[in-house]
Amino acid sequence: MATSRSRHKAKENARKEETRPQQNEGEGNRTAARRYDREATEFAHSGRVKDQAEAAKAARDDSAEQRELDRAEEAGRAHAKEEDPDVKR
């Protein structure tokens, strides 16, 4: 678990990164990668992952996108000769 001092230092460093002029970093963007890694780690340690995952699953299950995916899967199965025995559902 990060201490208050280390969180403050991380936020301070993030602000410094964000205030610097954007420079071309060549292939890949190291600054964006570091920011993503830092924020993903903070989120993982925040204790909110399970709640967010459940909310996303509920939203997906009730969505038009999920219904469309279900229809597409059904159409694909209709074209299949037989169910693949190696696929576990």
C-alpha positions as CSV (number, residue, x, y, z in Angstrom):
1,M,0.0,0.0,0.0
2,A,1.4,3.4,-0.9
3,T,2.0,5.9,1.8
4,S,0.6,9.4,1.8
5,R,4.0,10.8,1.1
6,S,4.7,8.5,-1.9
7,R,1.2,9.3,-3.4
8,H,1.9,13.0,-3.0
9,K,5.3,12.6,-4.7
10,A,3.7,10.6,-7.6
11,K,1.0,13.2,-8.1
12,E,3.7,16.0,-8.0
13,N,5.7,14.1,-10.7
14,A,2.6,13.6,-12.8
15,R,1.9,17.3,-12.7
16,K,5.5,18.0,-13.8
17,E,5.1,15.6,-16.7
18,E,1.8,17.1,-17.8
19,T,3.1,20.7,-17.8
20,R,6.1,19.9,-20.0
21,P,5.7,20.7,-23.6
22,Q,4.8,17.6,-25.6
23,Q,7.7,16.4,-27.6
24,N,7.9,13.7,-30.3
25,E,9.2,10.6,-28.5
26,G,9.8,8.6,-31.6
27,E,8.2,5.2,-31.9
28,G,6.0,4.7,-28.8
29,N,5.2,7.4,-26.2
30,R,7.2,6.7,-23.0
31,T,5.4,9.5,-21.2
32,A,2.0,8.1,-22.0
33,A,3.1,4.6,-21.1
34,R,4.4,5.7,-17.7
35,R,1.2,7.6,-17.0
36,Y,-0.9,4.6,-18.0
37,D,1.1,2.2,-15.9
38,R,1.0,4.5,-12.9
39,E,-2.8,5.1,-13.2
40,A,-3.5,1.4,-13.8
41,T,-1.5,0.5,-10.7
42,E,-3.2,3.1,-8.6
43,F,-6.6,1.8,-9.7
44,A,-5.6,-1.8,-9.1
45,H,-4.6,-0.9,-5.5
46,S,-7.7,1.3,-4.9
47,G,-10.0,-1.6,-4.1
48,R,-12.5,-0.4,-6.7
49,V,-11.7,-3.1,-9.4
50,K,-14.4,-5.6,-8.4
51,D,-17.2,-3.0,-8.2
52,Q,-16.2,-1.5,-11.6
53,A,-16.0,-4.9,-13.2
54,E,-19.5,-5.9,-11.9
55,A,-20.9,-2.5,-13.1
56,A,-19.3,-3.0,-16.6
57,K,-20.7,-6.6,-16.8
58,A,-24.2,-5.4,-15.9
59,A,-24.1,-2.6,-18.4
60,R,-22.8,-4.9,-21.1
61,D,-25.4,-7.6,-20.4
62,D,-28.2,-5.0,-20.8
63,S,-26.8,-3.3,-23.9
64,A,-27.8,-3.3,-27.5
65,E,-24.2,-4.3,-28.3
66,Q,-24.5,-7.5,-26.3
67,R,-27.8,-8.4,-28.0
68,E,-26.1,-7.8,-31.4
69,L,-23.1,-10.0,-30.3
70,D,-25.5,-12.7,-29.2
71,R,-27.3,-12.6,-32.6
72,A,-24.0,-12.8,-34.5
73,E,-22.9,-15.8,-32.4
74,E,-26.2,-17.5,-33.1
75,A,-25.9,-16.9,-36.8
76,G,-22.3,-18.3,-36.8
77,R,-23.4,-21.4,-34.9
78,A,-26.2,-21.9,-37.5
79,H,-23.5,-22.1,-40.2
80,A,-21.3,-24.5,-38.2
81,K,-21.3,-28.1,-39.1
82,E,-21.2,-29.1,-35.4
83,E,-20.1,-27.7,-32.0
84,D,-16.4,-27.8,-31.4
85,P,-15.9,-30.3,-28.5
86,D,-12.7,-28.5,-27.4
87,V,-14.6,-25.2,-26.7
88,K,-15.7,-24.9,-23.1
89,R,-18.7,-22.7,-22.4
